[in-house]
Amino acid sequence: LIFDGSIEKLGVLFRFSGMNIKNKIVTPLDTIKYRWLYTLNFLVVFSAIIGSIFYVILGVKQGKNFIEVTSVAPCLTFSILSMIKSLYHLMYEEQIQ
């Protein structure tokens, strides 16, 4: 029972991020319905990655200290990891279900 509850909570998190793990996508309307939130999430994370990369590049060019330049490194690495994982899930969605 505890395991089932944990799995159900993961399903809620997937739905909030726009990824579908339970329902089959059959029609184009289903695609739009399940992908709009994923697309919005993808754009937000992608903009955070681009912003972090520019911040690091500008910090190095302007000669800022190492601590200040690398302060965004954890956010950058987690954002890249989440982007890779969500793209993997999207590409292999049929096998995951």
Stockholm file with secondary structure:
# STOCKHOLM 1.0

chainA/1-97         LIFDGSIEKLGVLFRFSGMNIKNKIVTPLDTIKYRWLYTLNFLVVFSAIIGSIFYVILGVKQGKNFIEVTSVAPCLTFSILSMIKSLYHLMYEEQIQ
#=GR chainA/1-97 SS CHHHHHHHHHHHHHHHTTCCSSSCCCSHHHHHHHHHHHHHHHHHHHHHHHHHHHHHHHHHHTTCCHHHHGGGHHHHHHHHHHHHHHHHHHHTHHHHC
#=GC SS_cons        CHHHHHHHHHHHHHHHTTCCSSSCCCSHHHHHHHHHHHHHHHHHHHHHHHHHHHHHHHHHHTTCCHHHHGGGHHHHHHHHHHHHHHHHHHHTHHHHC
//
